[in-house]
Amino acid sequence: MTWNLKRVIQMRQMEFKMERPGLTKVGEHLSVTESKLPTSYYYTIEHAIAMSGNYAVGERLKTVDGIAQGTVVDVKETEKGFFVTMEFDE
């Protein structure tokens, strides 16, 4: 009997709020740092490019020593400001 095991790659997308335009662009590979609040976590694109909303413990991004690597897949401007969408390999 032979086993054919394939690694399933699941990509996760997260949105970040950016305060001004031009700090990043689609296709860039960036680091994200995890920070802890009393009951949740949030993420900052290094070096202070943009910040995520808060995530519950069960929604945490998989990190190594509090750092994850991702790729910018979208940058958009809305009436509420600039938003960056990043994709992470989980």
DSSP file (Angstrom, degrees, kcal/mol; ACC not computed):
  #  RESIDUE AA STRUCTURE BP1 BP2  ACC     N-H-->O    O-->H-N    N-H-->O    O-->H-N    TCO  KAPPA ALPHA  PHI   PSI    X-CA   Y-CA   Z-CA
    1    1 A M              0   0    0      0, 0.0     2,-0.4     0, 0.0     0, 0.0   0.000 360.0 360.0 360.0 135.4    0.0    0.0    0.0
    2    2 A T        -     0   0    0      2,-0.0     2,-0.5     0, 0.0     0, 0.0  -0.889 360.0-144.5-116.7 149.7    1.3    3.5   -0.9
    3    3 A W        -     0   0    0     -2,-0.4     2,-0.7     2,-0.0     0, 0.0  -0.935   3.1-160.6-113.8 133.2    0.3    6.8    0.6
    4    4 A N        -     0   0    0     -2,-0.5     2,-0.5     2,-0.0    -2,-0.0  -0.850  18.5-177.7-113.0  93.6    0.2    9.9   -1.4
    5    5 A L        -     0   0    0     -2,-0.7     2,-0.4     2,-0.0    -2,-0.0  -0.794   4.6-169.0 -97.7 130.9    0.3   12.8    1.1
    6    6 A K        -     0   0    0     -2,-0.5     2,-0.5     2,-0.0    -2,-0.0  -0.936  24.0-122.3-117.6 141.0    0.1   16.3   -0.1
    7    7 A R        -     0   0    0     -2,-0.4     2,-0.6     1,-0.0    -2,-0.0  -0.713  25.0-143.7 -80.5 124.2    0.7   19.4    1.9
    8    8 A V        -     0   0    0     -2,-0.5     2,-0.6     2,-0.0    -1,-0.0  -0.807  10.8-154.7 -91.7 120.9   -2.3   21.6    1.9
    9    9 A I        -     0   0    0     -2,-0.6     2,-0.6    80,-0.0    80,-0.0  -0.856   7.4-166.6 -99.5 122.1   -1.4   25.3    1.8
   10   10 A Q        -     0   0    0     -2,-0.6    80,-3.2     2,-0.0     2,-0.4  -0.933   7.5-152.0-110.3 122.2   -4.0   27.6    3.2
   11   11 A M  E     -A   89   0A   0     -2,-0.6     2,-0.4    78,-0.2    78,-0.2  -0.767   8.4-159.3 -94.3 136.9   -3.6   31.3    2.6
   12   12 A R  E     -A   88   0A   0     76,-3.1    76,-3.1    -2,-0.4     2,-0.4  -0.944   2.4-152.4-116.9 136.2   -5.0   33.7    5.1
   13   13 A Q  E     -A   87   0A   0     -2,-0.4     2,-0.3    74,-0.2    74,-0.2  -0.880  12.5-177.6-109.2 142.0   -5.8   37.3    4.3
   14   14 A M  E     -A   86   0A   0     72,-2.3    72,-2.8    -2,-0.4     2,-0.4  -0.984  17.9-135.8-135.4 146.6   -5.8   40.1    6.8
   15   15 A E  E     -A   85   0A   0     -2,-0.3    38,-0.6    70,-0.2     2,-0.3  -0.838  17.9-169.3-106.7 141.8   -6.6   43.8    6.4
   16   16 A F  E     -AB  84  52A   0     68,-2.8    68,-2.7    -2,-0.4     2,-0.5  -0.954  21.4-125.3-128.8 145.2   -4.6   46.7    7.9
   17   17 A K  E     -AB  83  51A   0     34,-3.2    34,-2.0    -2,-0.3     2,-0.4  -0.813  24.0-165.0 -93.2 126.4   -5.3   50.4    8.2
   18   18 A M  E     -A   82   0A   0     64,-3.0    64,-1.2    -2,-0.5    32,-0.2  -0.935  13.0-149.9-113.6 134.6   -2.7   52.7    6.6
   19   19 A E  S    S+     0   0    0     30,-0.5    -1,-0.1    -2,-0.4    31,-0.1   0.733  76.6  16.2 -80.2 -24.0   -2.7   56.4    7.5
   20   20 A R  S >  S-     0   0    0     29,-0.3     3,-0.6    61,-0.1    -1,-0.1  -0.986  83.3 -99.7-148.2 157.1   -1.3   57.8    4.3
   21   21 A P  T 3  S+     0   0    0      0, 0.0    -2,-0.0     0, 0.0    56,-0.0  -0.229  91.3  36.2 -75.9 162.8   -0.7   56.6    0.7
   22   22 A G  T 3  S+     0   0    0      2,-0.3     3,-0.1     1,-0.1     0, 0.0   0.513  72.6 115.5  82.8   6.3    2.5   55.3   -0.9
   23   23 A L  S <  S+     0   0    0     -3,-0.6     2,-0.3     1,-0.2    -1,-0.1   0.736  87.4   0.5 -81.4 -21.7    3.9   53.4    2.1
   24   24 A T        -     0   0    0     25,-0.1     2,-0.3     4,-0.0    -2,-0.3  -0.959  65.7-150.0-154.4 168.4    3.7   50.0    0.4
   25   25 A K    >   -     0   0    0     -2,-0.3     3,-1.8    -3,-0.1    47,-0.3  -0.961  37.7 -75.5-143.7 161.4    2.5   48.5   -2.9
   26   26 A V  T 3  S+     0   0    0     -2,-0.3    47,-0.2     1,-0.2     3,-0.1  -0.266 114.1  29.0 -57.2 136.6    1.0   45.2   -4.2
   27   27 A G  T 3  S+     0   0    0     45,-2.9    -1,-0.2     1,-0.3     2,-0.1   0.190  84.1 132.2  98.2 -14.9    3.6   42.4   -4.4
   28   28 A E    <   -     0   0    0     -3,-1.8    44,-2.5    44,-0.1     2,-0.6  -0.459  52.3-137.9 -71.9 142.5    5.9   43.6   -1.6
   29   29 A H  E     +C   71   0A   0     42,-0.2     2,-0.3    -2,-0.1    42,-0.2  -0.906  34.5 174.4-100.3 119.4    6.9   40.9    1.0
   30   30 A L  E     -C   70   0A   0     40,-2.2    40,-2.6    -2,-0.6     2,-0.3  -0.848  30.0-118.0-128.9 159.6    6.7   42.5    4.4
   31   31 A S  E     -C   69   0A   0     -2,-0.3    15,-2.6    15,-0.2     2,-0.4  -0.736  21.8-157.6 -95.2 146.5    7.1   41.5    8.1
   32   32 A V  E     -CD  68  45A   0     36,-2.7    36,-2.4    -2,-0.3     2,-0.4  -0.988   5.8-149.1-125.1 133.3    4.2   41.7   10.5
   33   33 A T  E     -CD  67  44A   0     11,-2.6    11,-2.1    -2,-0.4     2,-0.4  -0.871  10.8-137.6-106.4 134.7    4.8   42.0   14.3
   34   34 A E  E     - D   0  43A   0     32,-2.9     2,-0.3    -2,-0.4     9,-0.2  -0.726  19.7-172.6 -90.6 136.5    2.2   40.6   16.8
   35   35 A S  E     - D   0  42A   0      7,-2.8     7,-2.2    -2,-0.4     2,-0.4  -0.964  15.8-131.7-128.1 148.3    1.3   42.6   19.9
   36   36 A K  E     - D   0  41A   0     -2,-0.3     5,-0.2     5,-0.2     7,-0.0  -0.831  16.8-174.0-107.1 135.1   -0.8   41.5   22.9
   37   37 A L        -     0   0    0      3,-3.3     3,-0.1    -2,-0.4     5,-0.0  -0.617  50.2 -88.8-106.2 174.3   -3.6   43.3   24.6
   38   38 A P  S    S+     0   0    0      0, 0.0     3,-0.0     0, 0.0    -2,-0.0   0.870 122.1   8.5 -56.1 -37.9   -5.3   42.0   27.8
   39   39 A T  S    S+     0   0    0     17,-0.0    18,-0.4    18,-0.0     2,-0.3   0.305 130.6  25.6-127.3   9.9   -7.9   39.9   25.8
   40   40 A S        -     0   0    0     16,-0.2    -3,-3.3    -3,-0.1     2,-0.3  -0.914  64.9-118.9-157.7-178.6   -6.8   40.1   22.2
   41   41 A Y  E     -DE  36  55A   0     14,-2.7    14,-3.3    -2,-0.3     2,-0.3  -0.926  17.8-169.0-130.0 153.9   -3.9   40.5   19.7
   42   42 A Y  E     -D   35   0A   0     -7,-2.2    -7,-2.8    -2,-0.3     2,-0.4  -0.942  13.0-137.0-139.0 164.5   -3.2   43.0   16.9
   43   43 A Y  E     -D   34   0A   0     10,-0.5     9,-3.0    -2,-0.3     2,-0.4  -0.945   7.0-160.0-129.4 142.7   -0.6   43.2   14.2
   44   44 A T  E     -DF  33  51A   0    -11,-2.1   -11,-2.6    -2,-0.4     2,-0.5  -0.983  20.8-130.6-123.4 128.9    1.6   46.0   12.8
   45   45 A I  E  >> -DF  32  50A   0      5,-2.7     4,-2.4    -2,-0.4     5,-0.7  -0.676  54.3 -83.3 -74.8 125.2    3.2   45.9    9.3
   46   46 A E  T  45S+     0   0    0    -15,-2.6   -15,-0.2    -2,-0.5    -1,-0.1  -0.453 112.3  24.6 -71.9 141.6    6.9   46.8    9.9
   47   47 A H  T  45S-     0   0    0     -2,-0.2    -1,-0.3     2,-0.0    -2,-0.1   0.115 125.2 -75.4-101.3  90.7    8.1   49.5   10.2
   48   48 A A  T  45S+     0   0    0     -3,-0.3    -2,-0.2     2,-0.2     3,-0.1   0.823  86.2 138.0  59.0  37.8    4.8   51.1   11.4
   49   49 A I  T  <5S-     0   0    0     -4,-2.4   -30,-0.5     1,-0.3   -29,-0.3   0.917  72.9 -17.4 -74.4 -44.8    3.3   51.1    7.9
   50   50 A A  E   < - F   0  45A   0     -5,-0.7    -5,-2.7   -32,-0.2     2,-0.4  -0.978  59.2-136.0-159.2 162.3   -0.2   50.0    9.0
   51   51 A M  E     -BF  17  44A   0    -34,-2.0   -34,-3.2    -2,-0.3    -7,-0.2  -0.964  14.9-136.5-130.3 143.8   -2.0   48.3   11.9
   52   52 A S  E     -B   16   0A   0     -9,-3.0   -36,-0.2    -2,-0.4     2,-0.1  -0.293  27.5-102.6 -84.1 173.6   -4.7   45.6   12.0
   53   53 A G        -     0   0    0    -38,-0.6   -10,-0.5     1,-0.1     2,-0.3  -0.170  56.7 -72.7 -77.2-173.7   -7.8   45.5   14.0
   54   54 A N        -     0   0    0    -12,-0.1     2,-0.4    -2,-0.1   -12,-0.2  -0.647  45.7-158.9 -88.7 143.7   -7.9   43.3   17.2
   55   55 A Y  B     -E   41   0A   0    -14,-3.3   -14,-2.7    -2,-0.3     5,-0.1  -0.967  17.0-121.3-123.9 137.9   -8.1   39.5   16.9
   56   56 A A    >   -     0   0    0     -2,-0.4     3,-1.7   -16,-0.2     4,-0.2  -0.245  38.0 -99.1 -68.3 164.5   -9.3   37.1   19.6
   57   57 A V  G >  S+     0   0    0    -18,-0.4     3,-1.3     1,-0.3    -1,-0.1   0.878 124.5  52.7 -54.4 -42.7   -6.9   34.4   20.8
   58   58 A G  G 3  S+     0   0    0      1,-0.2    -1,-0.3     0, 0.0    -2,-0.0   0.594 106.9  54.1 -71.3 -10.7   -8.4   31.7   18.5
   59   59 A E  G <  S+     0   0    0     -3,-1.7    -1,-0.2     2,-0.0    -2,-0.2   0.280  79.4 138.2-104.8   8.0   -8.0   34.0   15.5
   60   60 A R    <   -     0   0    0     -3,-1.3     2,-0.2    -4,-0.2    -3,-0.0  -0.169  56.4-116.1 -59.1 147.0   -4.2   34.6   16.0
   61   61 A L        -     0   0    0      1,-0.1     2,-0.5    -6,-0.0    -1,-0.1  -0.595  34.4-106.2 -76.9 141.7   -1.9   34.6   13.0
   62   62 A K        +     0   0    0     -2,-0.2     2,-0.3     2,-0.0    -1,-0.1  -0.618  54.4 170.8 -72.9 119.8    0.7   31.9   13.0
   63   63 A T        -     0   0    0     -2,-0.5     2,-0.5     5,-0.1     5,-0.2  -0.827  36.8-132.5-127.4 164.1    4.0   33.6   13.9
   64   64 A V  B >  S-G   67   0A   0      3,-2.6     3,-1.2    -2,-0.3    -2,-0.0  -0.979  95.7 -18.2-117.4 115.0    7.5   32.7   14.8
   65   65 A D  T 3  S-     0   0    0     -2,-0.5    -1,-0.1     1,-0.2     3,-0.1   0.853 129.5 -53.7  54.3  37.9    8.7   34.7   17.8
   66   66 A G  T 3  S+     0   0    0      1,-0.2   -32,-2.9   -33,-0.1     2,-0.4   0.594 118.1 105.7  79.2  11.4    5.9   37.1   17.2
   67   67 A I  E <   -CG  33  64A   0     -3,-1.2    -3,-2.6   -34,-0.2     2,-0.3  -0.982  42.5-178.9-128.8 137.1    6.8   37.8   13.6
   68   68 A A  E     -C   32   0A   0    -36,-2.4   -36,-2.7    -2,-0.4     2,-0.4  -0.940  19.6-135.7-128.9 154.0    5.1   36.6   10.4
   69   69 A Q  E     +C   31   0A   0     -2,-0.3    20,-0.5   -38,-0.2     2,-0.3  -0.909  32.9 161.1-109.4 136.8    6.0   37.2    6.7
   70   70 A G  E     -C   30   0A   0    -40,-2.6   -40,-2.2    -2,-0.4     2,-0.4  -0.894  33.2-117.7-146.3 176.1    3.3   38.1    4.2
   71   71 A T  E     -CH  29  87A   0     16,-2.1    16,-2.6    -2,-0.3     2,-0.4  -0.967  26.7-121.2-122.5 134.5    2.7   39.5    0.7
   72   72 A V  E     + H   0  86A   0    -44,-2.5   -45,-2.9    -2,-0.4    14,-0.3  -0.621  33.7 170.7 -73.1 123.4    0.7   42.7    0.0
   73   73 A V  E     +     0   0A   0     12,-2.9     2,-0.3    -2,-0.4    13,-0.2   0.565  62.7  14.7-110.8 -14.2   -2.2   41.7   -2.4
   74   74 A D  E     - H   0  85A   0     11,-1.4    11,-3.0   -49,-0.1     2,-0.4  -0.962  48.7-172.8-160.9 142.5   -4.2   44.9   -2.4
   75   75 A V  E     + H   0  84A   0     -2,-0.3     2,-0.3     9,-0.2     9,-0.2  -0.983  24.8 169.3-133.7 123.7   -3.9   48.6   -1.4
   76   76 A K  E     - H   0  83A   0      7,-2.7     7,-3.0    -2,-0.4     2,-0.5  -0.953  29.2-137.6-138.5 156.2   -7.1   50.7   -1.7
   77   77 A E  E     + H   0  82A   0     -2,-0.3     5,-0.2     5,-0.2     2,-0.2  -0.950  27.7 169.4-112.1 130.7   -8.4   54.1   -0.7
   78   78 A T  E >   - H   0  81A   0      3,-3.3     3,-1.4    -2,-0.5    -2,-0.0  -0.716  54.1 -91.3-125.0 178.7  -11.9   54.4    0.8
   79   79 A E  T 3  S+     0   0    0      1,-0.3     3,-0.1    -2,-0.2    -2,-0.0   0.701 127.8  53.9 -65.1 -17.5  -13.7   57.3    2.4
   80   80 A K  T 3  S-     0   0    0      1,-0.3     2,-0.3     3,-0.0    -1,-0.3   0.473 122.1 -92.9 -94.9  -3.8  -12.4   55.9    5.7
   81   81 A G  E <   - H   0  78A   0     -3,-1.4    -3,-3.3     2,-0.0     2,-0.4  -0.892  61.3 -28.9 131.1-160.2   -8.8   55.9    4.6
   82   82 A F  E     -AH  18  77A   0    -64,-1.2   -64,-3.0    -2,-0.3     2,-0.4  -0.793  51.3-166.1-101.6 138.4   -6.2   53.6    3.1
   83   83 A F  E     -AH  17  76A   0     -7,-3.0    -7,-2.7    -2,-0.4     2,-0.5  -0.981   6.9-159.1-130.3 138.0   -6.3   49.9    3.6
   84   84 A V  E     -AH  16  75A   0    -68,-2.7   -68,-2.8    -2,-0.4     2,-0.5  -0.951   5.6-157.6-114.5 129.9   -3.7   47.2    2.9
   85   85 A T  E     -AH  15  74A   0    -11,-3.0   -12,-2.9    -2,-0.5   -11,-1.4  -0.940  14.2-172.0-107.2 127.4   -4.7   43.5    2.4
   86   86 A M  E     -AH  14  72A   0    -72,-2.8   -72,-2.3    -2,-0.5     2,-0.4  -0.873  13.2-143.6-118.2 152.9   -1.9   41.0    3.1
   87   87 A E  E     -AH  13  71A   0    -16,-2.6   -16,-2.1    -2,-0.3     2,-0.4  -0.947  15.0-168.5-118.3 136.2   -1.8   37.3    2.5
   88   88 A F  E     -A   12   0A   0    -76,-3.1   -76,-3.1    -2,-0.4     2,-0.7  -0.948  24.4-122.8-125.9 143.0    0.0   34.8    4.8
   89   89 A D  E      A   11   0A   0    -20,-0.5   -78,-0.2    -2,-0.4   -20,-0.1  -0.767 360.0 360.0 -84.4 112.6    0.8   31.1    4.3
   90   90 A E              0   0    0    -80,-3.2   -79,-0.2    -2,-0.7    -1,-0.2   0.360 360.0 360.0-113.3 360.0   -0.8   29.2    7.2
